Amino acid sequence: MPREDWRRYVAPAAFLLAATIAIVLIRSGLQSGASKRTATSVVVTQQHKTVSTPTTTGGTTTSSSTRRFWTVQAGDTFGVISTKSGVPVATIQQLNPNVKSTSLFIGQKLRLR
């Protein structure tokens, strides 16, 4: 019987190893996704006219003032979405009552307006 005692530790050890690997992979994906998701806006001034190009964020290209929906990407929270879209967090929460900021899924659509 003492020789079989090690078997009861194998399943928990395997689970911890799998969880650690999953966390490392998720974190590296979030970090690389954040660097790929940098939004840029170019402003060109010509003869007293300002022309700005819309930013690319959330999977589609539209101007942030007319955007009605947001596609969640890695690292997004209500605060991040609010900053990038200009829509207050309280409005995002009101328009998406069944969604928690702590449990967003990549690719999930959120209503902004």
C-alpha positions in Angstrom: 0.0 0.0 0.0 2.8 2.6 0.7 4.1 2.3 -2.8 0.7 3.4 -4.2 0.5 6.6 -2.1 2.2 8.6 -4.8 -0.7 8.0 -7.2 -3.0 10.2 -5.2 -0.7 13.2 -5.8 -0.5 12.7 -9.6 -3.9 14.2 -10.5 -3.6 17.4 -8.4 0.0 17.9 -9.7 -1.1 17.4 -13.3 -3.9 19.9 -12.8 -1.6 22.5 -11.3 0.8 22.0 -14.1 -1.9 22.4 -16.8 -3.3 25.5 -15.0 0.1 27.1 -14.8 0.7 26.5 -18.5 -2.7 27.9 -19.4 -2.1 31.0 -17.4 1.3 31.6 -19.0 -0.1 31.1 -22.5 -3.1 33.5 -21.8 -0.8 36.1 -20.3 1.6 36.0 -23.2 -1.4 36.3 -25.6 -2.8 39.3 -23.7 0.6 41.0 -23.8 1.1 40.4 -27.5 -2.5 41.3 -28.3 -2.1 44.6 -26.5 0.9 45.6 -28.6 -1.0 44.7 -31.9 -4.1 46.6 -30.9 -2.5 50.0 -30.7 -5.0 52.5 -32.3 -3.6 55.5 -34.1 -5.3 58.6 -35.4 -3.7 60.9 -38.0 -4.6 64.5 -38.1 -3.8 66.5 -41.2 -4.1 70.3 -41.2 -4.5 71.9 -44.6 -5.7 75.4 -45.3 -7.5 75.7 -41.9 -9.3 72.4 -42.4 -8.7 69.5 -40.0 -9.2 66.0 -41.4 -8.9 63.1 -39.1 -8.8 59.4 -40.0 -10.9 57.1 -38.0 -9.2 54.8 -35.5 -9.2 51.0 -35.9 -10.3 49.4 -32.7 -12.6 46.5 -31.8 -12.4 44.8 -35.1 -14.1 47.5 -37.3 -13.2 50.9 -38.6 -15.6 53.7 -37.7 -15.4 57.0 -36.0 -15.7 56.6 -32.3 -18.5 59.2 -32.0 -20.9 57.1 -34.2 -19.9 53.6 -33.1 -23.0 51.7 -31.8 -21.3 48.4 -30.9 -17.9 47.3 -29.6 -16.2 44.0 -30.3 -14.2 42.9 -27.2 -10.5 42.2 -27.7 -7.9 40.8 -25.3 -7.4 43.1 -22.4 -10.6 45.1 -22.8 -12.6 46.1 -19.7 -15.4 48.6 -19.4 -12.8 51.2 -18.4 -10.6 50.6 -21.5 -13.6 50.5 -23.8 -14.9 53.8 -22.2 -11.5 55.5 -22.8 -11.2 54.4 -26.4 -14.8 55.0 -27.4 -15.6 58.1 -25.3 -18.7 56.4 -23.9 -19.0 56.6 -20.1 -18.7 53.3 -18.1 -22.1 53.9 -16.6 -23.7 54.1 -20.1 -22.0 50.9 -21.1 -23.3 49.2 -18.0 -26.8 50.4 -18.6 -26.9 49.3 -22.2 -25.4 45.9 -21.3 -27.1 44.9 -18.1 -26.4 41.1 -18.4 -22.6 41.7 -18.9 -20.0 42.0 -16.2 -16.9 43.9 -16.8 -14.9 41.1 -15.2 -16.2 38.4 -17.5 -15.9 39.8 -21.0 -15.1 37.3 -23.8 -13.0 38.0 -26.8 -15.3 38.6 -29.8 -18.2 39.5 -27.6 -20.4 42.4 -28.9 -21.2 45.3 -26.5 -23.7 48.0 -27.2 -22.4 51.5 -26.8 -25.3 53.7 -28.0 
